[in-house]
Amino acid sequence: MKEDNFFLISGPCVVEDEHTVMTIAEKMTELTSKWNIPYIFKASYRKANRSSLHSFTGIGDEEALKILGKVKSEFGVKTTTDIHAGSEAAIAAEFVDVIQIPAFLCRQTSLLIAAAETKKQVNIKKGQFMSAEAMKFAVEKVTNTGNKNVALIERGTTFGYQDLVVDFRSVPDMQGLGVPVIVDCTHSQQRPNQTAGVTGGRPDMIGTIAKAAIAVGADGLFIETHTDPGQAKSDGANMLHIKEMPALLEKLVKIREAVVG
């Protein structure tokens, strides 16, 4: 495989327990090493944006962040997690390499500046309500602090009230802002259900979106995965079962080779 490969951000939606996190991290590290795919392990240490008051939010901030730190030390991979308030930035930065800004918060100036001031890489999810071109202002809020390590994540655009669509024109459009672009292949398959309070999804379409993303030249992919999505405590309806990951990664590497020549 050529060195010019896509990178992968992957892991469970949230830190559920140490065993699940370490099992997934071990398997994903093994797979990405096999295919020479730069890898960043992802898991939220706390879920602040849930449809229902009764949804699982986490096992406790300190415990979850320590588990993310253990992934980094044991497997030698970079880690990322999302934050929801400026006060969380410095704390999260002690344990992870990349700070992720949720889509709903991509316009929050104080949050973006706090993330940027950690000097960590800042990955900003494009809001479901935002155009690709409008994300230049989010990028500027980070880079104006002197932190040039910023990337954008395409995660679908609101279509009606309870669906999302991926406009692949956003990949080159956001790359035109001078930053790497990542396609979120799992959250872009969400089907928000405002009445039931539980978000649905189309995990059967994850591979389709991933292959299309690589074909149009995305720099990276974001794919949440789990050993048992049906029992996952968050976003189980959108995650790819980890047993399906090897075959998908093999296909993606071949597509990438064809794209870069």
Buried (B, 14 or more C-beta within 10 A) or exposed (E): EEEEBBBBBBBBBBBBBBEBBBBBBEBBBEBBEEBEBBBBBBBBBBBBEBBEEEBBBBBEBEEBBBBBBBBBEEBEBBBBBBBBEBEBBBBBBEBBBBBBBBBBBBBBEEBBBBBBBBEBBBBBBBBBEBBBEEBBBBBEBBBEBEBEBBBBBBBBBBEEEBBBEBEBEBBEBBBEBEBBBBBBBBBBBBBBBEEEEBBBBBBEBBBEBBBBBBBBBBBBBBBBBBBEBEEBBBBBBBBBBBEBBBEBBEBBBBBBBEBEE
